Amino acid sequence: MKKSLSRLLACAALAWSFSASAADSAAATLPGHYYLQGVMETGSELLLKKDGTFEWMLSYGNTDEQASGEWRVAGDLVTLVAGNGGKEPLFRVFEETEMNIQKPAEAGVWVAIVGFPRLGPMAGVEVKFEAQSGKTATAVSAANGDAIVSMPASERWVRAGLRRQGSKADYQWLAVPPERAQERIAAFAVTDPQWLRGQAFQKLALRVVKGGLKVDDADNGLARGLYAKPASKQ
């Protein structure tokens, strides 16, 4: 009995070792640039990076979608998990030459505009307004990029802390230029415009098949195609 048990354990260990080795081998060969083939009037690319992150984009008609995050492999299944990979956006104050503000905010109201110059607004940014007296108020930027709070006319705005809504990260504090403080309206730019774009999906599974990767969902239109690496030049 002891001999049989030993053999079973040895076989199990060998099988696990082989499975782990196969997974490691797949993870080593999967990274690269893939292009969608076989789906009419749709262009899509997938970049699997060696560091375990990915970038994905799709274009059809007048619609452009994108996603980025981390990828993992288990057997013949590759899963893309959209997210920021633990990264947080960085912000800076708009230069006056980048501003397009025609008039100050109404008395008793402070406005923080969040976005990227000449590209568009950024929603979902938690802005903490701090007055010279130490009084604070918090608002989240809306779809138009505006975060608005009420403050007594006697208060003077000195700085703003920014972070993604729901983030546990510390606020990134930025001093409000005197002219902006006087007009009670200031603009803050995210340094990477990628943050303006939403994720096309939260999770996408692809199966490793001959020639590349196929979306592992029969109801997904992309499942009709194949993500393949370009043929290597001889």
Stockholm file with secondary structure:
# STOCKHOLM 1.0

chainA/1-234         MKKSLSRLLACAALAWSFSASAADSAAATLPGHYYLQGVMETGSELLLKKDGTFEWMLSYGNTDEQASGEWRVAGDLVTLVAGNGGKEPLFRVFEETEMNIQKPAEAGVWVAIVGFPRLGPMAGVEVKFEAQSGKTATAVSAANGDAIVSMPASERWVRAGLRRQGSKADYQWLAVPPERAQERIAAFAVTDPQWLRGQAFQKLALRVVKGGLKVDDADNGLARGLYAKPASKQ
#=GR chainA/1-234 SS CHHHHHHHHHHHHHHHHHHHHHHHHHHHHCCEEEEEESCTTCEEEEEECTTSEEEEEEEETTEEEEEEEEEEEETTEEEEEESCTTCCCCEEECCGGGCCCCSCCCTTEEEEEEEETTTEECCSEEEEEEETTSCEEEEECCTTSEEEEECCTTCCEEEEEEEETTCCSCCEEEECCHHHHHHTEEEEEESCGGGGSCCSCSEEEEEEETTEEEESCTTSGGGGSEEECCCCCC
#=GC SS_cons         CHHHHHHHHHHHHHHHHHHHHHHHHHHHHCCEEEEEESCTTCEEEEEECTTSEEEEEEEETTEEEEEEEEEEEETTEEEEEESCTTCCCCEEECCGGGCCCCSCCCTTEEEEEEEETTTEECCSEEEEEEETTSCEEEEECCTTSEEEEECCTTCCEEEEEEEETTCCSCCEEEECCHHHHHHTEEEEEESCGGGGSCCSCSEEEEEEETTEEEESCTTSGGGGSEEECCCCCC
//
